[in-house]
């Protein structure tokens, strides 16, 4: 956000944001047999709320 502000592309964020990183280990992921391209989609929701999930990030994954 700071880089965009410094370059004049934005003036301020219209929402509250927080830089946060959390590593969650996944014991097992099941894929279709053979190589292929996948997308890991990270969805979040505010703790304690019944709001719908919001897409936080998408990461490409290629199995060779």
C-alpha positions in Angstrom: 0.0 0.0 0.0 2.8 2.4 0.8 4.4 1.9 -2.6 1.1 2.7 -4.4 0.6 5.7 -2.2 4.1 7.0 -2.8 3.6 6.6 -6.6 0.4 8.6 -6.5 -1.8 5.6 -7.6 -3.9 5.8 -4.4 -4.4 8.3 -1.6 -5.5 6.0 1.2 -6.9 2.6 1.8 -10.7 2.5 2.2 -10.6 -0.4 4.5 -8.6 -1.5 7.6 -5.9 -4.0 6.8 -3.2 -5.9 8.6 -0.1 -7.6 7.4 -0.3 -11.1 8.9 1.2 -14.4 8.0 0.2 -17.8 9.3 1.6 -21.2 8.3 -0.9 -24.0 8.4 0.4 -27.5 7.9 -1.8 -29.8 5.9 -1.3 -33.5 6.6 -2.6 -34.8 3.3 -3.8 -33.4 0.0 -5.5 -35.7 -2.6 -5.1 -34.9 -6.3 -6.2 -36.6 -9.4 -3.7 -39.2 -10.6 -0.9 -37.9 -12.8 0.6 -34.5 -13.5 -1.5 -31.4 -13.8 -2.1 -27.8 -13.0 -4.0 -26.8 -9.9 -4.8 -23.6 -7.9 -4.6 -23.4 -4.2 -7.3 -21.0 -3.0 -7.1 -19.5 0.4 -10.4 -18.3 1.8 -10.9 -16.4 5.1 -13.7 -15.3 7.3 -13.7 -13.1 10.4 -13.5 -15.2 13.6 -16.8 -15.7 15.3 -18.9 -14.4 12.3 -21.2 -16.4 10.0 -20.3 -14.2 7.0 -19.5 -15.9 3.7 -15.9 -16.8 3.0 -13.8 -14.3 1.1 -11.0 -15.3 -1.3 -7.7 -14.0 0.2 -5.2 -15.4 -2.2 -4.8 -17.8 -5.2 -1.5 -19.7 -5.8 -0.7 -21.8 -8.9 0.6 -25.3 -8.3 1.9 -27.6 -11.0 2.5 -31.3 -10.3 5.0 -32.8 -12.8 
